[in-house]
Amino acid sequence: MQFSGKEDIEAPAAQVFAALADFASYERWAIRRGIHVKRLYDHPHPQVGMAWQARFELRGRPRKLHIEMETYTPQNLMQFAFSSQGVEGRLVLELVALSAGRTRMSVVLDLKPKTLPARLLVQSLKLARSSLTKRFKLNLAEFARNMEERLARAS
């Protein structure tokens, strides 16, 4: 199952990419929401092979998520692989400079079930696909808007 969306951000691609690569801020965001995050490969600069382990509760059950950076092309592309109990997937973030001060961010999230319970979960997601796609795009738009505001304040 795949979700995708595009958003334009009023900021240069280099600034948008730097904000996307600020993994410490995502870790703090997750911790504030009760998610236990552990960086497995600590390096001062983002690079392929960086990995995180996350533990959280979803629908009353404890879950574990392993995330690893597969591709890192500065100012252009980041790709992550993730796996949890029965579900694997990919998250691709791609930036295209539309002009000196405007950047298009494309996001693709792909989920693949690996077990029967996961297949049932993904099948139920497919039944609610239109509402989930709408929510994905709304969240992506809000994320882009917040990033735009944060970058404007920093300038």
C-alpha positions in Angstrom: 0.0 0.0 0.0 1.4 3.4 -1.0 0.8 6.9 0.0 2.3 9.9 -1.8 2.1 13.6 -1.8 3.9 16.8 -2.9 4.2 20.2 -1.3 5.9 23.4 -2.3 7.9 25.2 0.3 8.9 28.8 0.1 12.6 28.2 1.0 15.8 27.3 -0.8 16.3 23.5 -1.3 19.5 23.6 0.8 17.6 25.0 3.8 14.7 22.6 3.4 17.1 19.6 3.1 19.0 20.7 6.2 15.7 21.0 8.1 14.7 17.5 6.9 18.1 16.1 8.0 17.8 17.5 11.5 17.1 14.1 13.0 17.6 15.3 16.6 14.5 17.4 16.3 12.5 14.4 15.1 13.8 12.3 18.0 12.7 15.1 20.5 9.3 15.2 18.8 8.9 11.5 19.2 10.0 11.5 22.9 7.5 14.3 23.7 4.8 11.9 22.4 5.8 9.0 24.6 7.9 7.1 22.0 11.2 5.7 23.2 13.8 6.4 20.5 17.3 5.1 20.4 19.8 6.1 17.7 21.8 2.9 16.9 24.5 4.5 14.8 25.5 7.8 16.1 27.4 10.0 13.7 27.7 13.8 13.7 26.6 14.0 10.1 23.7 12.2 8.4 24.8 9.3 6.2 23.7 6.0 4.8 23.5 3.4 7.5 22.2 5.6 10.3 19.6 3.6 12.2 17.0 4.1 15.0 15.0 1.7 17.2 11.7 3.0 18.4 9.3 1.5 21.0 5.7 2.7 21.4 2.2 1.6 22.1 -0.4 1.4 19.3 -3.9 0.2 19.9 -2.9 -0.9 23.4 -0.1 -3.1 22.3 3.7 -2.5 22.6 5.4 -2.1 19.2 9.0 -1.9 18.0 10.1 -0.2 14.8 13.5 -0.3 13.2 14.4 2.5 10.8 17.5 2.7 8.6 18.7 5.3 6.1 19.3 3.6 2.8 20.0 6.6 0.5 21.3 10.0 1.3 22.0 12.5 -1.5 22.5 16.0 0.0 20.0 18.6 -1.1 18.0 16.0 -3.1 17.0 12.7 -1.7 16.7 10.6 1.5 15.3 7.1 1.6 14.6 5.1 4.7 13.6 1.4 5.2 11.6 0.4 8.2 10.3 -2.8 9.7 8.0 -3.7 12.5 6.2 -6.8 13.6 4.9 -8.1 10.2 5.2 -4.9 8.3 8.1 -3.5 6.2 8.2 -0.3 4.2 10.0 2.6 2.7 9.9 6.3 3.1 11.3 8.4 0.3 11.8 12.2 0.6 12.8 14.0 -2.6 13.4 17.7 -3.1 13.4 19.6 -6.4 14.4 23.3 -6.5 11.7 25.1 -8.4 13.5 28.4 -8.1 16.1 30.0 -5.8 13.6 30.4 -3.0 11.0 27.7 -3.7 11.3 23.9 -3.3 9.0 21.0 -4.1 9.1 18.2 -1.5 7.8 14.8 -2.7 7.1 12.1 -0.1 6.3 8.4 -0.8 5.4 6.0 1.9 5.1 2.3 1.0 3.9 -0.4 3.3 4.3 -4.2 2.7 2.8 -6.8 5.0 4.9 -9.8 5.8 2.6 -11.9 8.0 -1.1 -12.8 8.0 -2.1 -10.4 10.8 -0.2 -7.6 9.0 -2.0 -8.5 5.7 -5.3 -8.1 7.5 -4.2 -4.7 8.9 -3.1 -3.5 5.5 -6.3 -4.8 4.0 -8.3 -2.8 6.5 -6.2 0.3 5.6 -7.0 -0.3 2.0 -10.7 -0.1 2.8 -10.2 3.3 4.4 -7.7 4.4 1.7 -9.5 7.6 0.6 -9.7 9.0 4.2 -6.1 7.9 5.0 -4.8 9.4 1.8 -6.6 12.7 2.6 -5.2 12.6 6.2 -1.7 11.8 4.8 -1.9 14.8 2.5 -3.2 17.1 5.2 -0.4 16.1 7.6 2.1 16.6 4.8 0.8 20.1 4.1 0.9 21.0 7.8 4.4 19.6 8.0 5.5 21.7 5.0 3.8 24.8 6.4 5.4 24.4 9.8 8.8 24.0 8.1 8.3 27.0 6.0 7.4 29.1 9.1 10.4 27.8 11.0 12.8 28.5 8.2 11.3 32.0 7.7 11.9 32.8 11.4 15.5 31.5 11.2 16.3 33.7 8.3 
